[in-house]
Amino acid sequence: MEFQISLFQVFVAFFLPLVSFVATRKSRAGNLTRRLIPGPRKLPLIGNLHQIAVSDLLHRTLRDLANKHGPIMHLQLGQVSTVVVSSPEMAMEIMKTHDLVFAYRPFLVVAMITTYGCTNIAFSPLGNYWRHLRKICTEELLSAARVDSFGSIREEEVLNLVETIKTN
């Protein structure tokens, strides 16, 4: 007895589930993009990187995009979805009323490796541990007495900077 598979069976077994998956994914993505903040059109894999990487002056590129798309816009930078806020009023609104939503940091593999599992103040997630780190930092490192103790070093570095600028 010989086992034969027809082309129709191959189509039904592989391509039909693929087509249905793509169709449901597009409908979900369509619903999601309607709810997202407006922004410039993006390319499939790189998103809006082609619009940002064109210029050396990123702040001017973002200003031009904000003039065209509004004070708050959605950019897709590769796989990272980014919200750009360019007006002080919108930034104040976000930082005051929605601060907990935007306080979480992205999960980065590099941060996990270099900071021993995100245990430093820059990459640790918001919570009790991060509050404890912030308290230690403000009390021990950023107290007025500690900052004043480095006054001579700051003055010396400013003089070095001025000399460097003057020679160039």
C-alpha positions as CSV (number, residue, x, y, z in Angstrom):
1,M,0.0,0.0,0.0
2,E,1.4,3.3,-1.1
3,F,0.8,6.5,0.8
4,Q,-0.1,9.4,-1.6
5,I,-0.8,13.0,-0.7
6,S,-2.5,15.3,-3.1
7,L,-1.7,18.9,-3.7
8,F,-5.2,19.9,-2.3
9,Q,-4.4,18.1,1.0
10,V,-1.1,20.0,1.3
11,F,-2.9,23.2,0.7
12,V,-5.6,22.5,3.3
13,A,-3.1,21.3,5.8
14,F,-0.6,24.1,5.6
15,F,-1.8,27.2,3.7
16,L,-5.4,27.4,5.0
17,P,-4.4,27.8,8.7
18,L,-1.7,30.2,7.7
19,V,-4.2,32.4,5.8
20,S,-6.7,32.3,8.6
21,F,-3.9,33.2,11.1
22,V,-2.8,36.2,9.0
23,A,-6.4,37.4,8.5
24,T,-7.2,37.3,12.3
25,R,-3.9,39.0,13.0
26,K,-4.6,41.8,10.6
27,S,-8.1,42.3,12.0
28,R,-6.6,42.5,15.5
29,A,-3.9,44.8,14.4
30,G,-6.5,47.0,12.6
31,N,-8.5,47.3,15.8
32,L,-5.4,48.1,17.8
33,T,-4.1,50.8,15.4
34,R,-7.5,52.5,15.5
35,R,-7.1,52.9,19.3
36,L,-3.4,54.0,19.2
37,I,-2.2,57.5,19.1
38,P,-1.8,58.9,15.5
39,G,1.6,59.2,14.0
40,P,3.4,58.9,10.7
41,R,3.0,55.9,8.4
42,K,5.5,53.1,9.1
43,L,7.2,50.4,7.1
44,P,6.6,46.7,8.0
45,L,9.9,45.7,9.7
46,I,11.7,48.9,10.6
47,G,8.6,51.0,11.5
48,N,9.5,54.7,11.6
49,L,13.3,54.3,11.8
50,H,13.7,55.5,8.2
51,Q,12.2,58.8,9.1
52,I,14.3,59.4,12.2
53,A,17.7,58.1,10.9
54,V,17.6,60.4,7.9
55,S,18.9,63.4,9.8
56,D,21.8,63.9,12.1
57,L,19.7,66.3,14.2
58,L,17.1,64.1,15.9
59,H,15.4,67.0,17.8
60,R,14.7,68.8,14.5
61,T,13.3,65.7,12.9
62,L,11.0,65.1,15.9
63,R,10.0,68.8,15.8
64,D,9.0,68.5,12.1
65,L,7.1,65.3,12.8
66,A,5.3,66.9,15.7
67,N,4.4,69.9,13.5
68,K,2.8,67.5,11.0
69,H,1.2,65.0,13.3
70,G,0.4,66.9,16.5
71,P,1.9,67.3,20.0
72,I,1.6,63.6,20.9
73,M,2.4,60.9,18.3
74,H,3.1,57.2,18.1
75,L,6.3,56.0,16.5
76,Q,7.3,52.4,15.9
77,L,11.1,52.1,16.3
78,G,11.7,48.6,15.0
79,Q,9.8,46.4,17.4
80,V,9.5,49.1,20.1
81,S,6.3,51.1,20.2
82,T,7.1,54.7,21.3
83,V,4.9,57.6,22.3
84,V,6.6,61.0,21.6
85,V,5.2,64.0,23.5
86,S,6.4,67.4,22.3
87,S,4.3,70.0,24.1
88,P,4.9,71.0,27.7
89,E,1.2,70.9,28.5
90,M,0.9,67.3,27.3
91,A,4.1,66.3,29.1
92,M,2.7,67.8,32.4
93,E,-0.6,65.9,31.9
94,I,1.3,62.6,31.4
95,M,3.7,63.1,34.3
96,K,1.0,64.2,36.8
97,T,-2.0,62.1,36.0
98,H,-0.6,59.0,34.3
99,D,2.8,58.7,36.0
100,L,2.4,55.1,37.1
101,V,1.5,53.9,33.6
102,F,4.7,55.5,32.1
103,A,7.0,54.8,35.1
104,Y,7.8,51.2,34.0
105,R,11.0,50.6,32.2
106,P,11.4,48.3,29.2
107,F,12.9,44.9,29.7
108,L,16.3,44.9,28.1
109,V,18.6,41.9,28.0
110,V,21.7,44.1,28.1
111,A,20.4,45.8,31.3
112,M,19.7,42.3,32.9
113,I,23.3,41.2,32.2
114,T,25.2,44.4,33.0
115,T,23.2,45.4,36.2
116,Y,23.0,41.9,37.7
117,G,19.3,41.3,37.1
118,C,18.2,45.0,37.0
119,T,19.1,45.7,40.6
120,N,20.3,49.3,40.1
121,I,18.2,52.4,40.4
122,A,18.1,53.1,36.6
123,F,16.6,49.7,35.5
124,S,14.9,48.3,38.5
125,P,11.1,48.0,38.2
126,L,8.9,50.4,40.1
127,G,8.1,49.1,43.5
128,N,9.4,48.9,47.1
129,Y,12.9,48.0,46.1
130,W,13.2,50.9,43.7
131,R,11.8,53.3,46.4
132,H,14.4,52.0,48.9
133,L,17.2,52.6,46.3
134,R,15.9,56.1,45.6
135,K,15.8,56.9,49.3
136,I,19.4,55.7,49.8
137,C,20.5,57.7,46.8
138,T,18.9,60.9,47.9
139,E,20.0,60.6,51.5
140,E,23.6,59.4,51.0
141,L,24.7,60.6,47.5
142,L,22.6,63.7,46.8
143,S,22.4,65.3,50.2
144,A,23.5,69.0,50.4
145,A,26.6,68.2,52.5
146,R,27.7,65.5,50.0
147,V,27.2,67.7,47.0
148,D,29.0,70.6,48.6
149,S,32.0,68.3,49.4
150,F,32.6,67.9,45.7
151,G,32.7,71.7,45.0
152,S,36.4,71.9,44.3
153,I,36.2,69.0,41.8
154,R,33.3,70.6,40.0
155,E,35.2,73.9,39.7
156,E,38.2,72.1,38.4
157,E,36.2,70.2,35.8
158,V,34.5,73.4,34.7
159,L,37.8,75.1,34.2
160,N,39.1,72.1,32.2
161,L,36.0,72.3,30.0
162,V,36.5,76.1,29.4
163,E,40.1,75.5,28.5
164,T,39.2,72.8,26.1
165,I,36.6,75.0,24.4
166,K,39.0,77.9,24.3
167,T,41.8,75.9,22.6
168,N,39.4,74.5,20.0
